[in-house]
Amino acid sequence: MEGKRSQGQGYMKKKSYLVEEDMETDTDEEEEVGRDRVRGSRGSINRGGSLRLCQVDRCTADMKEAKLYHRRHKVCEVHAKASSVFLSGLNQRFCQQCSRFHDLQEFDEAKRSCRRRLAGHNERRRKSSGESTYGEGSGRRGINGQVVMQNQERSRVEMTLPMPNSSFKRPQIR
């Protein structure tokens, strides 16, 4: 039985060695693909783990300790909240809705979202305001709240109920 055990351990060692070898070749291929994809873009190749930098020109903020949101979008917290930054030779601002930098002309005054995304947001707000027959936030408005309201008004039927002191009993639905 001891012979079988040593065989099994040897087999596992060989298998784990093969897996490690495969992992090394995979990471080499990924680094080459990363280099080809982003050529010259700083902070995109992460060999040492601390090369992740903010994408704003001349920003040296280390993104290793930043929140996940800021690391994902490669922008430090300071530049995400800044009214304007110098990026790619242009003055730009970080849009909270798109999670991208846009030219300053695409923003209204000091707003943090671009006009295009704000227009869509305001349109959705206008559609849903004043149509809450089921209560605010109940989620029963449907895709287009106006159509639902019109259908409800059309399907209303006037009914007269018997007097409360009559012998009529309402059926109970369970």
C-alpha positions as CSV (number, residue, x, y, z in Angstrom):
1,M,0.0,0.0,0.0
2,E,2.9,2.3,0.6
3,G,4.0,1.8,-2.9
4,K,0.7,3.0,-4.2
5,R,0.8,6.1,-2.0
6,S,4.2,7.1,-3.3
7,Q,3.1,6.6,-6.8
8,G,0.0,8.8,-6.2
9,Q,2.1,11.6,-4.7
10,G,4.6,11.4,-7.6
11,Y,1.8,11.6,-10.1
12,M,0.3,14.7,-8.3
13,K,3.7,16.4,-8.3
14,K,4.1,15.9,-12.0
15,K,0.6,17.1,-12.7
16,S,1.1,20.3,-10.6
17,Y,4.4,20.9,-12.4
18,L,2.6,20.7,-15.7
19,V,0.0,23.2,-14.5
20,E,2.6,25.6,-13.3
21,E,4.4,25.4,-16.6
22,D,1.2,26.1,-18.5
23,M,0.5,29.1,-16.2
24,E,3.9,30.5,-17.0
25,T,3.4,30.3,-20.8
26,D,-0.1,31.8,-20.4
27,T,1.1,34.9,-18.5
28,D,3.9,35.4,-21.1
29,E,1.3,35.4,-23.9
30,E,-1.0,37.8,-21.9
31,E,1.9,40.2,-21.4
32,E,2.7,40.2,-25.1
33,V,-1.0,40.7,-26.0
34,G,-1.2,43.6,-23.5
35,R,1.9,45.2,-25.0
36,D,0.5,45.0,-28.5
37,R,-2.9,46.3,-27.6
38,V,-1.9,49.4,-25.8
39,R,1.5,50.3,-27.1
40,G,3.1,53.1,-25.2
41,S,0.2,53.7,-22.8
42,R,1.6,54.1,-19.4
43,G,0.2,52.1,-16.5
44,S,-1.4,49.4,-18.7
45,I,1.3,46.8,-18.2
46,N,1.4,45.8,-14.6
47,R,4.5,43.7,-14.1
48,G,5.6,44.8,-10.6
49,G,2.1,45.5,-9.3
50,S,2.7,49.2,-8.5
51,L,2.8,50.5,-12.1
52,R,-0.9,51.3,-12.2
53,L,-1.1,55.1,-12.5
54,C,-3.8,57.6,-13.1
55,Q,-4.4,58.2,-16.8
56,V,-4.2,62.0,-16.5
57,D,-1.0,63.6,-17.9
58,R,1.8,64.0,-15.3
59,C,-0.3,62.4,-12.5
60,T,1.8,60.1,-10.3
61,A,-0.9,58.9,-8.0
62,D,-0.4,55.2,-7.2
63,M,-3.7,53.3,-7.9
64,K,-2.6,50.3,-5.9
65,E,-4.3,51.6,-2.7
66,A,-7.3,53.3,-4.6
67,K,-10.9,52.1,-4.5
68,L,-11.9,49.5,-7.0
69,Y,-14.0,52.0,-9.0
70,H,-11.0,54.3,-9.5
71,R,-8.7,51.4,-10.3
72,R,-11.2,50.0,-12.9
73,H,-11.4,53.4,-14.7
74,K,-7.7,54.2,-14.2
75,V,-8.4,57.6,-12.6
76,C,-7.4,58.8,-9.1
77,E,-10.1,60.2,-6.8
78,V,-8.7,63.7,-7.1
79,H,-9.0,63.8,-10.9
80,A,-12.4,62.0,-10.9
81,K,-13.8,64.9,-8.9
82,A,-11.8,67.7,-10.5
83,S,-13.6,70.3,-12.5
84,S,-11.1,70.1,-15.4
85,V,-7.9,68.1,-16.1
86,F,-5.3,68.2,-18.9
87,L,-5.6,64.9,-20.7
88,S,-4.2,64.1,-24.2
89,G,-3.5,67.8,-24.8
90,L,-7.2,68.9,-24.0
91,N,-9.0,70.2,-21.0
92,Q,-11.5,67.5,-20.0
93,R,-13.7,66.4,-17.2
94,F,-14.5,62.9,-15.9
95,C,-18.2,62.0,-16.5
96,Q,-19.8,60.1,-13.6
97,Q,-22.4,58.5,-15.8
98,C,-20.1,57.4,-18.7
99,S,-17.0,56.8,-16.5
100,R,-14.9,58.5,-19.2
101,F,-13.3,61.8,-19.8
102,H,-15.1,64.3,-22.2
103,D,-14.3,67.7,-23.5
104,L,-15.5,70.5,-21.2
105,Q,-18.0,71.7,-23.9
106,E,-20.0,68.5,-23.3
107,F,-20.9,69.5,-19.7
108,D,-23.3,72.1,-18.4
109,E,-21.6,74.5,-16.0
110,A,-20.1,72.6,-13.1
111,K,-22.1,69.4,-13.6
112,R,-20.3,66.0,-13.3
113,S,-22.3,64.2,-16.0
114,C,-22.3,65.0,-19.7
115,R,-25.3,66.6,-21.4
116,R,-26.1,63.4,-23.4
117,R,-26.4,61.2,-20.3
118,L,-28.2,63.9,-18.3
119,A,-30.8,64.2,-21.1
120,G,-31.5,60.5,-20.9
121,H,-31.7,60.6,-17.1
122,N,-34.1,63.6,-17.1
123,E,-36.3,62.0,-19.8
124,R,-36.6,58.8,-17.7
125,R,-37.5,61.0,-14.6
126,R,-40.1,62.9,-16.5
127,K,-41.8,59.8,-17.8
128,S,-42.1,58.3,-14.4
129,S,-43.2,61.4,-12.4
130,G,-46.9,61.7,-11.7
131,E,-47.7,58.2,-12.8
132,S,-47.4,56.4,-9.5
133,T,-50.8,54.8,-9.2
134,Y,-49.2,51.8,-7.4
135,G,-47.1,53.8,-5.1
136,E,-43.6,55.2,-5.4
137,G,-41.0,52.6,-6.2
138,S,-43.3,49.7,-6.5
139,G,-42.0,48.8,-9.9
140,R,-45.5,48.3,-11.4
141,R,-45.3,51.0,-14.1
142,G,-44.3,48.8,-17.0
143,I,-42.0,49.7,-19.8
144,N,-43.8,52.9,-20.7
145,G,-45.8,54.3,-17.8
146,Q,-48.0,56.6,-20.0
147,V,-49.3,53.6,-22.0
148,V,-50.1,51.7,-18.8
149,M,-52.1,54.7,-17.5
150,Q,-54.1,55.1,-20.7
151,N,-55.0,51.4,-20.8
152,Q,-56.1,51.6,-17.2
153,E,-58.4,54.6,-17.9
154,R,-59.9,52.9,-20.9
155,S,-60.7,49.6,-19.1
156,R,-62.5,51.2,-16.2
157,V,-66.1,50.0,-15.8
158,E,-68.6,51.7,-13.6
159,M,-70.2,49.3,-11.2
160,T,-73.0,49.7,-8.6
161,L,-72.7,47.6,-5.5
162,P,-75.7,46.5,-3.5
163,M,-76.6,48.3,-0.3
164,P,-74.7,47.2,2.8
165,N,-77.8,46.0,4.6
166,S,-79.0,43.7,1.8
167,S,-78.7,39.9,2.0
168,F,-76.0,39.8,-0.8
169,K,-72.7,38.4,0.2
170,R,-69.5,39.0,-1.7
171,P,-67.6,35.9,-2.7
172,Q,-64.2,35.7,-1.0
173,I,-61.4,34.7,-3.3
174,R,-58.6,32.8,-1.7
